[in-house]
Amino acid sequence: MSSARGELAALAVDRLAGRTVLPDDLVAAAVRAVVAGLDSPTLPELAGLGHDDATAPDLFAQVVAELGIEVPADAAAARWQLLGEALAVLARGDVSVKEGATAVWELDSRLDHPGALAEMRRWIAMLGSWIPTDVTPVSFCEDQILQQARELLAGTWPPITR
């Protein structure tokens, strides 16, 4: 998948998951997609909009459909997809534990705090409130968060809590 197409797909998932995606983001991604050689009937129109044009979301949805970009079935599926991506980035070490934990925390909230994330949520909360006089070292909290990320990724996805 081209990076421009991937960017459009990522924005579509973010929108479906309920994240804030501004018209400016949609127009800028459309401009990059046109420059990258992607083609759809509505893409040039989206790329030509002003950066605060209120019609951008509707045109963006049309572009996604025209390009056949697959998106999750619903908002919950989009949030689980984003959570899986955030956990993978965290487990690979592509971001700091604090940055990764913040992303996981946000998605946990959007998913209404599923039971499968209870242990990770506990360690993220502990890391977030950690002070130098705590008995538990910050590195131990970070290690536990990384371990939880790996365990979640190794199991069925999305995790089912019974």
C-alpha positions as a Python dict, from the first residue, in 0.01 Angstrom:
ca = {
    (1, 'M'): (0, 0, 0),
    (2, 'S'): (138, 339, -90),
    (3, 'S'): (208, 570, 199),
    (4, 'A'): (-54, 816, 66),
    (5, 'R'): (-316, 541, 51),
    (6, 'G'): (-210, 425, 397),
    (7, 'E'): (-247, 778, 530),
    (8, 'L'): (-601, 799, 388),
    (9, 'A'): (-683, 461, 543),
    (10, 'A'): (-543, 567, 881),
    (11, 'L'): (-749, 887, 877),
    (12, 'A'): (-1060, 688, 787),
    (13, 'V'): (-1004, 455, 1084),
    (14, 'D'): (-936, 751, 1316),
    (15, 'R'): (-1261, 918, 1207),
    (16, 'L'): (-1459, 596, 1252),
    (17, 'A'): (-1307, 544, 1597),
    (18, 'G'): (-1425, 890, 1702),
    (19, 'R'): (-1092, 1065, 1706),
    (20, 'T'): (-1082, 1429, 1602),
    (21, 'V'): (-976, 1461, 1240),
    (22, 'L'): (-988, 1818, 1114),
    (23, 'P'): (-1087, 1916, 760),
    (24, 'D'): (-733, 2049, 721),
    (25, 'D'): (-594, 1698, 784),
    (26, 'L'): (-826, 1550, 521),
    (27, 'V'): (-742, 1812, 259),
    (28, 'A'): (-367, 1785, 324),
    (29, 'A'): (-381, 1404, 293),
    (30, 'A'): (-575, 1440, -32),
    (31, 'V'): (-310, 1676, -170),
    (32, 'R'): (-36, 1425, -83),
    (33, 'A'): (-243, 1147, -243),
    (34, 'V'): (-282, 1341, -568),
    (35, 'V'): (91, 1417, -574),
    (36, 'A'): (162, 1046, -510),
    (37, 'G'): (-47, 955, -814),
    (38, 'L'): (-360, 816, -651),
    (39, 'D'): (-668, 873, -860),
    (40, 'S'): (-1039, 879, -791),
    (41, 'P'): (-1313, 1102, -926),
    (42, 'T'): (-1350, 1302, -603),
    (43, 'L'): (-988, 1312, -485),
    (44, 'P'): (-889, 1627, -681),
    (45, 'E'): (-1199, 1806, -552),
    (46, 'L'): (-1107, 1720, -192),
    (47, 'A'): (-746, 1825, -252),
    (48, 'G'): (-866, 2161, -387),
    (49, 'L'): (-1076, 2255, -86),
    (50, 'G'): (-985, 2523, 164),
    (51, 'H'): (-828, 2388, 478),
    (52, 'D'): (-1135, 2457, 691),
    (53, 'D'): (-1402, 2358, 441),
    (54, 'A'): (-1693, 2187, 615),
    (55, 'T'): (-1758, 1964, 312),
    (56, 'A'): (-1422, 1788, 353),
    (57, 'P'): (-1553, 1501, 572),
    (58, 'D'): (-1825, 1406, 324),
    (59, 'L'): (-1589, 1427, 27),
    (60, 'F'): (-1329, 1228, 222),
    (61, 'A'): (-1581, 948, 285),
    (62, 'Q'): (-1656, 944, -87),
    (63, 'V'): (-1284, 925, -172),
    (64, 'V'): (-1237, 634, 69),
    (65, 'A'): (-1523, 449, -101),
    (66, 'E'): (-1398, 530, -451),
    (67, 'L'): (-1049, 402, -370),
    (68, 'G'): (-1191, 86, -213),
    (69, 'I'): (-1012, 151, 114),
    (70, 'E'): (-1129, -106, 365),
    (71, 'V'): (-1232, 24, 704),
    (72, 'P'): (-1348, -168, 1010),
    (73, 'A'): (-1717, -255, 1035),
    (74, 'D'): (-1795, -11, 1316),
    (75, 'A'): (-1650, 230, 1571),
    (76, 'A'): (-1570, -44, 1824),
    (77, 'A'): (-1380, -247, 1564),
    (78, 'A'): (-1189, 67, 1462),
    (79, 'R'): (-1095, 133, 1824),
    (80, 'W'): (-975, -226, 1872),
    (81, 'Q'): (-769, -194, 1554),
    (82, 'L'): (-610, 127, 1681),
    (83, 'L'): (-545, -34, 2018),
    (84, 'G'): (-372, -329, 1851),
    (85, 'E'): (-156, -89, 1651),
    (86, 'A'): (-72, 114, 1964),
    (87, 'L'): (22, -202, 2156),
    (88, 'A'): (242, -321, 1869),
    (89, 'V'): (424, 12, 1848),
    (90, 'L'): (472, 4, 2225),
    (91, 'A'): (594, -358, 2231),
    (92, 'R'): (841, -294, 1948),
    (93, 'G'): (986, 3, 2135),
    (94, 'D'): (902, 248, 1857),
    (95, 'V'): (776, 495, 2119),
    (96, 'S'): (858, 558, 2484),
    (97, 'V'): (657, 359, 2735),
    (98, 'K'): (499, 681, 2857),
    (99, 'E'): (390, 782, 2505),
    (100, 'G'): (261, 432, 2427),
    (101, 'A'): (80, 409, 2759),
    (102, 'T'): (-93, 741, 2689),
    (103, 'A'): (-222, 610, 2355),
    (104, 'V'): (-341, 285, 2517),
    (105, 'W'): (-509, 480, 2799),
    (106, 'E'): (-702, 694, 2549),
    (107, 'L'): (-821, 392, 2353),
    (108, 'D'): (-906, 199, 2670),
    (109, 'S'): (-1135, 488, 2762),
    (110, 'R'): (-1295, 494, 2415),
    (111, 'L'): (-1358, 118, 2450),
    (112, 'D'): (-1530, 174, 2787),
    (113, 'H'): (-1252, 6, 2987),
    (114, 'P'): (-1274, -358, 2878),
    (115, 'G'): (-1184, -617, 3137),
    (116, 'A'): (-903, -752, 2918),
    (117, 'L'): (-711, -429, 2982),
    (118, 'A'): (-763, -418, 3361),
    (119, 'E'): (-407, -524, 3451),
    (120, 'M'): (-249, -292, 3196),
    (121, 'R'): (-473, -9, 3314),
    (122, 'R'): (-348, -63, 3669),
    (123, 'W'): (17, -37, 3564),
    (124, 'I'): (-46, 265, 3342),
    (125, 'A'): (-220, 441, 3630),
    (126, 'M'): (72, 357, 3857),
    (127, 'L'): (320, 492, 3601),
    (128, 'G'): (112, 806, 3555),
    (129, 'S'): (112, 884, 3926),
    (130, 'W'): (468, 768, 3994),
    (131, 'I'): (689, 993, 4207),
    (132, 'P'): (1057, 943, 4297),
    (133, 'T'): (972, 837, 4653),
    (134, 'D'): (753, 544, 4538),
    (135, 'V'): (866, 200, 4654),
    (136, 'T'): (806, 49, 4309),
    (137, 'P'): (1073, 165, 4063),
    (138, 'V'): (945, 340, 3748),
    (139, 'S'): (1135, 86, 3538),
    (140, 'F'): (934, -196, 3697),
    (141, 'C'): (607, -23, 3603),
    (142, 'E'): (734, 24, 3247),
    (143, 'D'): (841, -341, 3225),
    (144, 'Q'): (495, -453, 3341),
    (145, 'I'): (326, -235, 3078),
    (146, 'L'): (549, -379, 2806),
    (147, 'Q'): (480, -733, 2929),
    (148, 'Q'): (105, -668, 2927),
    (149, 'A'): (128, -531, 2572),
    (150, 'R'): (312, -844, 2455),
    (151, 'E'): (64, -1076, 2628),
    (152, 'L'): (-236, -897, 2479),
    (153, 'L'): (-84, -913, 2131),
    (154, 'A'): (-2, -1283, 2169),
    (155, 'G'): (-363, -1372, 2249),
    (156, 'T'): (-679, -1365, 2043),
    (157, 'W'): (-771, -1030, 1895),
    (158, 'P'): (-967, -851, 2008),
    (159, 'P'): (-928, -1003, 2352),
    (160, 'I'): (-1246, -1155, 2489),
    (161, 'T'): (-1320, -1109, 2856),
    (162, 'R'): (-1551, -1367, 3007),
}
